[in-house]
Amino acid sequence: MPSRPVSTYKPLCQSDDKDSLKNDIQRHVISSLGNDYDPPRPYPYYKALAYAVRDRMVDRWIYTQRRYHESKAKRVYYLSLEFLPGRFLKNNIYNLNMDQCSRQAVAEFGFDLEDLSELEWDAGLGNGGLGRLASCFLDSMAALQIPGHGYGIRYDYGIFFQTLSNGHQIEKCDNWLRNGNPWEFERPENLYEVQFGGHTEAYQDENGKTSFRWVGTDNIMAMACDTLIPGYDNGHVINMRLWAAKSSREFNLEFFNMGNYVGAVEDRIHSETISKVLYPNDSVDQGRELRLRQQYFFVSATFQDILRRHKKHIACWSEFPDHVAVQLNDTHPSIAVAEFMRLLIDQEHLEWNEAWDVCVRTFAYTNHTLLPEALETWPAALLGRVLPRHMEIILEINRHFLAKVRQHFPGRDDLLEKLSIIQEHPERRVRMAHLAIVGSHTVNGVSALHSRLLQERVFPEFVELFPGKIRNVTNGITPRRWLLQANPGLAALISQHIGTGWITHLDEMKKLAPMVDDPAFREAWRKVKKENKQRLLRYVLRKTGINIDESSLFDVQVKRIHEYKRQLLNIIYVISLYNRLRKDPSSVTVPRTVFFGGKAAPSYVAAKLVIKLINSVAEVVNNDQSIDNKLKIIFLSNYCVSQAEKIIPAADLSEQISTAGMEASGTGNMKFALNGALTIGTLDGANVEIMEEVGRDNIFIFGLKAEEVAEKRRSGHNPWDCYHQNPALRETLDMIRDNFFNPEEPGIFQPLLHSLLEGGDHYMLLADYADYAATQEAVDKLYLDQDEWTRRSIINSINMGKFSSDRSIGDYARDIWKVEPLSRADFNGNCPLPGEDA
């Protein structure tokens, strides 16, 4: 067979200078968008700039793919049901080190880069911390030159666009693709068939061996949509490949000609709903089934793609894990264990033990929760109907696994039910976390506390059965997005004193330690914070019409609304502060602006009530002239990444107040601290490690510890004692009960009070209230000393090196994936033709 010719590919974009960029922008306005470039109009020029930046990434991406191919590098495949990348334009410009030339180029067309970037819609591909973490990890894989790929679903619509009506959350369609997406490449040539339903049948293969095939299925096509993720100024560009559902059925012309216009397209539309919306409502049967189909859809397409890429390069299947590492981001992609076994056994005809060895050595699993309800399970009947062959394989995996349990724990039949992948009572269900643990070589938690609780409370028997399998990799955030891009003023100040090495080695921030006690540096630090607060002030005025005091303490809690995250504790304290102000405005020395933001799941009634309470309290407080403007409450609707980039740099105080032992890690806590906010929080998740890094004196810790929460729940906690013993708390709860904040809807907040007082205060709001209130007094006292506050702000920021996602990915690469970063030396010029690996 003749050898392939060496590529003669020449880069499309020879230069990243201003004039070259200007020419490309105008070329794209004409050729890609079909517009006249004169006079310049904002949206076409935003989109043309995006295309011009993408052109430059494509060059680097082709170069990167060749390096992978030539070096035969082991690759990492990161499977996540959601990503939350935020806006791409500025992030890509910063990572390509094109900030200056981009600003100059668009300025000569009469535009400001900040204004053009505001025209981009946040990608509706994720919901919260899980998706944002996945995006930070892809950024760090590219920055560290790890051969990596992200895989997920290309949703047509995000979870929802949040608006407020009379303080109530209203969910509207998040049609983020309405104006197209200049960053993605659709690849209709990359189509894979995904099967559902049908049944299995046994047959004898040519060797007389009993084999199985999956037949009578409904099939859907998965089309690849690629978005390029550039590393920071290193020429390395990786790929986020998301799957869009396409019908395998053609338009039914017979139906159409008979006048059945709906029927002509109905089947096709039904097939394509799989990738329509992120997280369908799973409180109804149809929603649950659609969510299961989504998970299998992207897993099936992903593994077909992985095998297509690697089968031609491996001599035998035992080598496969030497070339491929698959990371399951939470339980959502865990059906991949059964899918890979199906492919190995039914299509590649491996023996069970050989296939299982390959499977376990390929997978690793990240657990993100301690909440039992979040450890995903599926009714066996549903899984058996939608994925009948996979149900058979899961049962066989479980049979082999339980044999191992019996051997390891003789006479301990009680453990069989506890450890089994199949839960038998009260309903037969498949425990997907158990499947992921059994089918992976490594399981990790995402903070030191979380991993310890996984080992000691959630999966102690698995720890004994598989010593060393469950370990910790603390989460991290990318400093490129969350400091360099989000806080350019602070980034410039830091670089002025220690250079730019911190951008890729965040530990270098510690070089600023000598500046902590420099009065001029502290003054410059305060000036940056003031400018960030002014920027947020203008944004809030535009969004809400509310004027806020830039000198007030900006107290911020922005995250998904959930009972364990305890936004309710925060607003209860705010009401008690309001009561003090009503009685004596001089009793409060520090004005506060309290910011809330976050979405509640559409079916999460309690969380939506918390949103309503916050907004009802805000309506009263913000219009009360008697309190001398010393307290304002702002709920910013539709919290998203681009909004976070405005809020986080302006924050003085970061609220990380979840019930101890319930937050796996958190990454918002890291973003705020990196930008110089001081944290008020419990010893939960990564707060514990943040305290260790910044020092106990530079963080406001309160409340019960995880062990104390568990003990209170065991021994009995009477929330009425808290109510009777604390007059300020009692007054606040009585006001909520007596409809002070919402007389038009009497009794609306009664369920919240019931959960606190009659329902046992499961999340320990009342148990922690007194300590939280006292700690907030300590916050006020320190804020009055602005010089000392700034000193501690600097200490927080410069000690965040541990919490870089570069460190996290380095830990995964070294300890779990066993992959090495590439260097330019890995590329010697003997390359496949461009696009071969797409």
Secondary structure, 3 states (H helix, E strand, C coil): CCCCCCCCCCCCCCCCCHHHHHHHHHHHHHHCCCCCCCCCCHHHHHHHHHHHHHHHHHHHHHHHHHHHHHHCCCEEEEECCCCCCCCCHHHHHHHCCCHHHHHHHHHHCCCCHHHHHCCCCCCCCCCCHHHHHHHHHHHHHHHCCCCEEEEEECCCECCCEEEEECCEEEEECCCCCCCCCCCEEEEEEEEEEEEECCEEEEEECCCCCEEEEEECCEEEEEEEEEEEEECCCCCCEEEEEEEEEEECCCCCHHHHHCCCHHHHHHHHHHHHHHHCECCCCCCCHHHHHHHHHHHHHHHHHHHHHHHHHHHHHCCCHHHHHHHEEEEEECCCCCCHHHHHHHHHHHHCCCCHHHHHHHHHHHEEEECCCCCHHHCCEEEHHHHHHHCHHHHHHHHHHHHHHHHHHHHHCCCCCHHHHHHCCEECCCCCEEEHHHHHHHCCCEEEECCHHHHHHHHHHHCHHHHHHCCCCEEECCCCECHHHHHHHCCHHHHHHHHHHHCCHHHCCHHHHHHHHHHHHCHHHHHHHHHHHHHHHHHHHHHHHHHHCCCCCCCCEEEEEECCCCHHHCHHHHHHHHHHHHHHHHHCHHHCCCCEEEEEECCCCCCCHHHHHHHHHHHHHHHHHCCCHHHCCCEEEEEECCCCHHHHHHHHHHCCEEEECCCCCCCCCCCHHHHHHHCCCEEEECCCCCHHHHHHHHCHHHCEECCCCHHHHHHHHHHCCCHHHHHHHCHHHHHHHHHHHCCCCCCCCCCCCHHHHHHHHHCCCCCCHHHHHHHHHHHHHHHHHHHCCHHHHHHHHHHHHHCCHHHEHHHHHHHHHHHHHCCCCCCHHHCCCCCCCCCCCC
